[in-house]
Amino acid sequence: MQIDKIVQFPELKAEYNREQAERSWKINRIVAPVSILFPVILILFSDHINFPYVYHKMFLGRMYAIVLGTIVVFSSLIPKFKNQGQFFSFLLFLGFNLMAAHLSGVMNNDNSVLLYWVFASVIGCGLLPLSLPYTIAVVVLSFVYYFVIYFSSGFLPDVSFRMTIINVGSASIVAMAFKAAQARIQEREFLFRRGLTKANEEIEKLNDKLKDENIHLNMELEVAKHIQTLVLPQKDDYHDFVDLNISCLMIPADEVGGDYFDTISFRDSGIITIGDVTDHGLHSGLIMMMVHTAIRVLSQIEKDDIEKIFKIINKLLYDFRYKTSDHRIMTLIILKYLGNGTFLLTGQHESLLIVGKDGSVQNISSLDYGMFAGLEADVEEYTDTLHFEIKEDDVLILYTDGLTEAMDNANTEFGITGIINAVLPVRNKSTDVIKSAIIKACLAHIGNEKIYDDMSLLVIKKNKER
């Protein structure tokens, strides 16, 4: 909508006119008393002395300004006339111009009167906040009245007559041109203020709405965080493994994250999973919860074929990503515990660390046994399995990248080295002690820096059968 056309809208035009009327009403309080005082002073101290021969004829002209000025004074004191301020400004300007026209007509265009009329025209036409139609009406009525008085006084058109018309007319036209430009500026200024007011109102509404939405969103995030915590394995889940001692922990970042791990025990065997949905936020958390539920169900149906479980999860995530036009994929490894410290691995995630009782360290990469879940519809050619074994008192460590990529104030990552250095001194302790040592070392490394990603950790130790 163009700014030069918006004022043509009725509601805006009405508001603009009301504002101009109120402005004129306030100015009338100051100008109207002056319009009375000025001719009264001239009547008392000037006219009968300087122009005794036309004193009585001049008196009628003075009365135009005095009477109309008095009406305007009273109107400016009555609030209900606030919206009629333009009309009363019209009466005020008309009184001054009729006085000038009358004096010029009865005094045969005396130079002093001509100067006054030009001055009054410039002030009234150019500076008085009166609308252009009202201004034109005053000028036309003044000239009509001037012609009537001039010719009824018995004067004939001469040079001074023509000069009066030219000087007053040209001054009025120039002043009205200035008024038209001024009115244009005032309209733009009004629209600008109106736009700012409307924008501020919209901003306040949006702020209120945003506050409500933030409260609602915070409640949803709290619920999502709570659900995320609930789906993590409880002690009963990982204490049911016959010969494994498991300790696990997730330290969430500020947002709901996509870290996932689970332990599903079948007493003498079981399934252990860990993964990480890309990105953060509620959406990643929902994908994590969906995967958690699917693996829980599939582990009861396909517990002997973890490759098939991985392929189904992959297809589930791919279809979900395609349907929702989402970019999120997931790293995921599935471990099938076969008993006696033997594991079968499939999928792709961070590497696995095995810290031996003697202090030896194995770093097992998962890159060759799967790919990102949800990236391709069919991952048959990418999946494979790996058998590995941990001996009694060996420690198997599973983690997400939030742990290894945690940075200090020098942008140095905690890394796999940080995990190994934290584990070695306590490798012969319980899994709870080992877990605490890793987390403590990582938090000490971070210091006062912010945790930007969830940190998940599973510590698994091969014990004698309990």
Residue pairs with C-beta under 8 A, 6 or more apart in sequence:
3 188
3 191
6 12
6 191
7 13
7 16
7 187
7 190
7 191
12 191
12 194
15 194
16 187
16 190
17 86
18 83
19 190
20 85
20 86
20 129
20 131
20 186
21 82
21 83
21 84
21 85
21 86
22 82
22 83
22 85
23 85
23 129
24 85
24 86
24 88
24 89
24 129
24 130
25 75
25 76
25 81
25 82
25 84
25 85
25 88
26 76
26 85
27 85
27 89
27 128
27 129
28 72
28 73
28 75
28 76
28 85
28 88
28 89
28 92
29 73
29 76
29 77
31 92
31 128
32 69
32 70
32 72
32 73
32 76
32 92
33 69
33 73
35 65
35 66
35 68
35 69
35 72
35 92
35 95
35 96
36 65
36 66
36 69
36 70
36 73
38 65
39 62
39 65
39 66
39 99
40 62
40 66
42 62
43 59
43 62
47 55
47 58
47 59
47 62
48 55
51 58
51 107
54 106
54 107
57 106
57 153
58 102
58 103
58 106
58 107
60 102
61 98
61 99
61 100
61 101
61 102
61 103
61 106
62 99
64 94
64 95
64 98
64 99
64 102
65 95
65 96
65 98
65 99
66 95
67 95
68 91
68 92
68 94
68 95
68 98
69 92
69 95
71 88
71 91
72 88
72 89
72 91
72 92
72 95
75 81
75 84
75 88
76 85
76 88
81 88
86 130
86 131
86 134
87 134
89 128
89 129
89 130
89 134
90 130
90 134
90 137
90 138
92 128
93 124
93 128
93 130
93 134
93 135
93 138
94 138
94 141
94 142
96 120
96 124
97 117
97 120
97 121
97 124
97 138
97 139
97 141
97 142
98 141
98 142
98 145
100 113
100 116
100 117
100 120
100 121
100 142
101 117
101 142
101 143
101 145
101 146
101 149
102 145
102 146
102 149
103 110
103 113
103 116
103 117
104 110
104 113
104 114
104 117
104 146
104 150
104 164
105 145
105 146
105 148
105 149
105 150
105 152
105 153
105 155
106 149
106 153
107 113
108 153
108 155
108 160
109 160
109 161
109 163
109 164
114 160
114 163
114 164
114 167
114 168
117 164
117 168
118 167
118 168
118 171
121 139
121 168
121 171
121 172
121 175
122 171
122 174
122 175
124 130
124 135
124 138
124 175
125 135
125 139
125 171
125 172
125 175
125 176
125 178
125 179
126 174
126 175
126 176
126 178
126 179
126 182
127 175
128 135
130 138
130 179
131 183
132 176
132 179
132 180
132 183
135 176
135 179
136 176
139 172
139 176
143 165
143 168
143 169
146 164
150 161
155 161
220 282
221 255
221 256
221 282
224 256
224 282
224 285
224 286
225 252
225 256
225 285
227 285
227 289
228 252
228 256
228 257
228 285
228 288
228 289
229 250
231 262
231 288
231 289
231 292
232 248
232 250
232 261
232 262
233 248
233 261
233 262
233 263
237 262
237 263
237 264
237 265
238 244
238 246
238 247
238 248
238 263
238 265
239 246
240 265
240 267
240 270
241 263
241 265
241 267
241 270
241 337
242 267
242 268
242 339
242 465
242 466
243 339
243 340
243 341
243 462
243 463
243 464
243 465
243 466
244 337
244 460
244 461
244 462
244 463
245 430
245 431
245 460
245 461
245 463
246 263
246 272
246 431
246 458
246 459
246 460
246 461
247 430
247 431
247 432
247 434
247 435
247 458
247 459
248 261
248 263
248 435
248 456
248 457
248 458
248 459
249 435
249 439
249 456
249 457
250 259
250 261
250 454
250 455
250 456
250 457
251 402
251 439
251 451
251 454
251 455
251 456
252 259
252 454
253 280
253 402
253 451
253 452
253 453
253 454
254 450
254 451
255 280
255 281
255 282
256 280
256 281
256 282
256 284
256 285
257 277
257 280
257 284
257 285
257 288
257 402
257 453
257 454
258 276
258 277
258 278
258 279
258 280
258 284
258 285
258 287
258 288
258 328
258 330
258 454
259 275
259 276
259 277
259 288
259 400
259 402
259 454
259 455
259 456
260 273
260 274
260 275
260 276
260 277
260 288
260 291
260 292
260 330
260 332
260 456
261 272
261 273
261 274
261 275
261 398
261 400
261 456
261 458
262 271
262 272
262 273
262 292
262 295
262 296
263 270
263 271
263 272
263 458
264 270
264 271
264 272
264 273
264 295
264 296
264 299
266 303
268 339
269 303
269 336
269 337
269 338
269 339
270 336
270 337
271 295
271 299
271 303
271 306
271 309
271 334
271 335
271 336
271 337
272 334
272 335
272 337
272 398
272 458
272 460
273 295
273 332
273 333
273 334
273 335
274 332
274 333
274 349
274 398
274 399
274 400
274 456
274 458
275 288
275 291
275 330
275 331
275 332
275 333
275 347
275 349
275 373
275 400
276 330
276 331
276 349
276 400
276 401
276 402
276 454
276 456
277 284
277 285
277 287
277 288
277 291
277 328
277 329
277 330
278 284
278 327
278 328
278 329
278 330
279 327
279 328
280 453
280 454
283 326
283 328
284 328
287 317
287 320
287 328
287 330
288 330
290 316
290 320
291 313
291 316
291 317
291 330
291 332
291 373
294 312
294 313
294 316
295 309
295 313
295 334
298 309
298 312
298 313
299 309
302 308
302 309
302 312
303 336
304 336
306 334
306 335
306 336
306 344
306 346
306 385
307 346
307 383
307 384
307 385
309 334
310 332
310 334
310 346
310 347
310 370
310 373
310 379
310 383
311 379
311 380
311 383
313 332
313 373
314 373
314 374
314 376
314 379
315 377
315 378
317 329
317 330
317 373
317 374
318 374
318 375
318 376
318 377
319 377
320 326
320 374
321 327
321 328
321 329
321 374
328 374
329 372
329 373
329 374
329 375
330 372
330 373
330 374
331 347
331 348
331 349
331 350
331 372
331 373
332 347
332 348
332 349
332 370
332 373
333 345
333 346
333 347
333 348
333 349
333 352
333 366
333 369
333 370
333 398
334 345
334 346
334 347
335 343
335 344
335 345
336 343
336 344
336 345
337 343
338 344
341 389
341 390
341 391
341 392
341 394
341 462
342 387
342 388
342 389
343 387
343 388
343 389
343 390
343 396
344 385
344 386
344 387
345 352
345 364
345 366
345 369
345 385
345 386
345 387
345 388
346 369
346 370
346 383
346 384
346 385
346 386
347 366
347 369
347 370
347 373
347 383
348 366
348 367
348 369
348 370
348 371
348 372
349 366
350 366
350 398
350 399
350 400
350 401
350 404
351 363
351 364
351 365
351 366
351 416
352 362
352 363
352 364
352 366
352 388
352 396
352 397
352 398
353 361
353 362
353 363
353 364
353 396
353 397
353 399
353 416
353 419
353 420
353 423
354 361
354 362
354 364
354 388
354 390
354 394
354 395
354 396
354 397
355 361
355 394
355 395
355 397
355 420
355 423
355 424
355 427
356 362
356 391
356 394
356 395
356 427
357 391
357 392
357 393
357 394
357 427
357 428
359 424
359 427
361 420
363 416
364 386
364 388
366 386
368 384
368 386
369 383
369 384
369 385
369 386
370 379
370 382
370 383
370 384
371 379
371 382
371 383
373 379
376 382
390 396
390 460
390 462
391 462
392 462
392 463
392 464
393 428
393 461
393 462
393 463
394 461
394 462
395 423
395 427
395 431
395 434
395 459
395 460
395 461
396 459
396 460
396 461
396 462
397 419
397 423
397 438
397 457
397 458
397 459
397 460
398 457
398 458
398 460
399 419
399 455
399 456
399 457
399 458
400 453
400 454
400 455
400 456
400 457
401 453
402 451
402 452
402 453
402 454
402 455
402 456
403 414
403 419
403 438
403 442
403 455
403 456
403 457
404 413
404 414
404 415
404 416
404 418
404 419
405 413
405 414
405 453
406 413
406 414
406 442
406 445
406 446
406 451
406 453
406 455
407 413
407 414
407 446
407 449
408 445
408 446
408 447
408 449
409 447
409 448
409 449
412 445
414 441
414 442
414 445
414 446
418 441
418 442
418 445
419 438
421 441
422 437
422 438
422 440
422 441
422 442
423 434
423 437
423 438
425 437
426 433
426 434
426 437
427 434
429 437
430 461
431 459
431 460
431 461
434 459
434 461
435 457
435 459
438 457
438 459
439 455
439 457
442 455
